[in-house]
Amino acid sequence: MNPYRNIRWFFLALGLVAVIGLTGMNVYSLYALHDNAVKNSVDNQKRQLFEFTNQVRNRIRQPVRHFRRLDMEKLKKSLAQSGSISGEISEKMTEYGPDHMFSGIYLAAPECKACDVYGAPLWQFSHHTGQFDITTEYSPKVSDGLTMARTRMKTLVSDYRWTTRIIFDTHNSMAVALINPAEREIVGYLIFLIDRDFLVTQYLEPKLRETFGTGPESGIIIWLHDWTKNEVLAATHPDIAYSYQIVDFIQNFPDLLNDWNLKARFTKNPDISASRASLVRNLLVLAGAVTLLIGALIFMFLTAQRERSLAQRQALFLANVTHELKTPLSVILAAGENLQDGRITDTSRLKSYGSHIYQESVRLHSMIDRLLDVARTGTKSLTHRKKTIDPAGYIRDYMKKKERFLKAGGFVTELHIEQELPEISVDPQDLTSIFDNLIDNAVKYSPFEKHLSIKARQHRDNVVIEFHDRGIGIPRDALKYLFDKFFRVEDPRTTHSRGHGLGLAIVKDLVTKNNGAIRVSSTPDSGSVFIVYFPGVPTSSPSNGSITTEQETVAAETAPNETNRHVF
Ligand code: ADP
């Protein structure tokens, strides 16, 4: 086991973990940033809601400011009289002016009977006369407010240090206890009867809409809700129905309007939308960058693996080649030595030595040719000398030369050559190399049924030469690497056969250099077909030179269903 292999895997894993870790951290930070933006926006809206209720409170309490500096002694005396009350308190009332928020303003003595008996006389302020006049006609809400204020003040007055104290009776009335802090006694009560309609329709609803907006961009929907009656009194978006399930936040009014509160739902506002858009943009950029990074990492790793395996195969190739070159050389050397001694005079032995030397020289020659071919692949060789040749004649001559060799190997050969094939323009040396390699392979990889058939035909403007064998075939997965340098199929049946995975790489290179194409289809255990295409030389009418279309058509015509196919 190569230790570097483990180290490479380790660093690849480390790199991937680092990239994934960094990505995770970035995604987390981006989401945290977005969540923060959403939270800030929501917090801001909550603050606005609280501020709103404070403003409402201040607006309703507005008249009270006028009574803080009242002379309580004087007021006490005037309340002791019966009849109309003028003086400082009436002046302050006139100064404050009419306020539609209140439908009536009443004054009561601390021990007023109206608290206990509805209809008992009280003072009511009239802006018309500018004074408080006795009345017995008032709403029961006035008595209720008064009763509540008196009860509340009983416990509070002993340690109260201010001159006024406000007590709200839900949305009905506001009672102001007028206090003489020196004596710790209550001088009287002012009751402001709240005009509910005005408060809701003229004040709260327009103010809500003005403050929070009514469009979809407002980012918030608010309902003014009477929770005791489950009734919506006003809303910023009247077309959106209220439901408790969609409420995100509830804001109560501080110590007033006790039965009412503001129910809010937070929606997307422009800030949140911008933050979301920026989140999506950042995530996309991140995803792109990470994909690139991981892609580059894996690409570098795979390339390194491939380079390494190529280097290994090259080293093996060199070792084998050296060995194979040495074998015929040693035979030639030994035979030459024996001849040189002059000890061999017998003609038949002389002939045998001569034939050894000749055969081994031929083997050496063919090996050197093969090496030269390897050297030429992948380079733009200047040694290509194209000639116009007749493919039918060439194939017949070639097969005649090869006949003995094939017969000796037990091969049955078939030739099917169409009449009147067009000529092709190729380097004859390259064509011989192509034939040599393909036929050698057919021989090498047909251990059982030794059958070779060569077909040549015309298809459109191309000459198609097919090499059929009935050998071991090629597995489907191997097809795409078949023409790579140093690629060999790992099959126990082929281990004995000599080879370095260079033959088909050479063939492909030579075919391409001669403007041709090559395609393979194979069925494991049944045989393989290598199909070579060369453009025919136009005679009278010009060719359209389309090889691709033709290849596809041929594939459809010849390939059996379960056959593995590949085109190069
Ligand atoms: P090699 O020197 O190994 O024959 P090639 O490049 O000629 O190198 O072939 C590559 C591999 O393709 C071979 O190792 C063999 O497994 C497979 N191959 C090539 N031709 C055939 C064939 N006619 N039948 C089966 N397998 C073949």
Residues whose N, C-alpha, C, O or C-beta is under 5 A from the ligand:
A	BS01	ADP	N441 A442 Y445 G471 I472 G473 I474 L482 F487 R488 V489 R498 G499 H500 G501 L502 G503 L504 A505 S528
